[in-house]
Amino acid sequence: MTYLIDRRLQGKNKSAVNRERFLRRYKSQIKDAVGRAIKGRSITDIENGEKVSIPVKDVSEPSFGHAHGGVWEVVNPGNQEYQKGDQINRPKGGGGSGRGRAGNSDQTTEDDFIFELSREEFMNYFFEDLELPHMVKTQLTATTEFKQQRAGYTVSGTPSNIHVLRSLRGALGRRLAVGGPNRKRVIEAERELEDLLLAGAPLDDPRVVELKKLIHHLHTRLLAIPFIDPFDLRYSNRIKVPKPMTQAVMFCIMDVSGSMDEQRKDTAKRFFILLYLFLKRVYDKIEVVFIRHHTAASEVDENEFFHSRESGGTVVSSALHLLNKIVDERYGGGSWNAYVAQASDGDNWDNDSVLCRQLLVNTIMPKVQYYTYVEITDGPPQNLWEQYAQVPEYHQHFAMQKIVTPADIYPVFRELFKKQPK
């Protein structure tokens, strides 16, 4: 008989299978905790993990026990308090969760079970409560774009890439290097010949004849050096480098008029969270600008953006004017990639909706990378939707969708940011 003993060390994830089983078992409690965390978190902190508390009554382990049916006869040795037929009261409990009363009682309680979700687990549960979570995760993967960039010179290439100045400079250096010794000898020979002639030496003097032959020979060797050689040719070298998409600004525009209730604002917040996560995976630096509007628009912080109770009528053009002003003053010059996400219920003054379309077509769309508009309503399209529907005729990087329930957020997001055919 052969015995196999496994002495391999267990890794740090040795309980991964048990953890997955645990997460599946308490899925409903964890999803409730994640939902509460999403509502109370900042947008920029949504990717972090979360501590989850599960009541102790929900984590009790199953165990085998004797059935209580039928007739039971129990013999308790040494029992002097109870007799057959007596009813025994249920022991008093402390209730758990640290809610027992202080005192000298020897009763013990148990606190709630607390554990921490990792970042990936938290994001999985965040994506799971809506439709098509796996498709969304696929779309969140960043794609790298490249551009051609000069990278010095190379000795081989196509004739169209010949760098003339660099090639001539190399040829000149080669001629100076190759002909340097001979040129020095020519100068010395000519100087010696001149001295002999000044001293009265005849032309048929053997030394004069020898110097003339040497000078002629050296000049012939210098003239034999080619003006340019294939070795001198230099070609411009170009390589592919990642496109420097290093910074982006996301504008969140939300209607806070009286017709936007808390449920619609919460739906808009979840859409903005998803957009932020998408951009964060593409750009190294992201800034978020919050603009809220009713009859007037203002730039606010995140807390006021989502929780302010101010409301009124609806003039959407006020937000677009403010958007255009901020882009020109702080994010112009082409160094920023500007994205705009606008959420509204679509209710607006009729004349103002026409003005909004004109602002988008003529002023805003040429300055932004992408513009998305989501209309959160369960009714028919409003007048703002009808005017915005004409914008894609002029600009292809404008997209709009309708959200009826929170379950529509992920499908709408995927439709807005799907890869376009080239």
Summary of the structure (lengths in Angstrom):
residues: 422
radius of gyration: 41.0
end to end distance: 66.1
largest distance: 155.8
contacts: 1042
relative contact order: 0.09
helix: 43%
strand: 17%
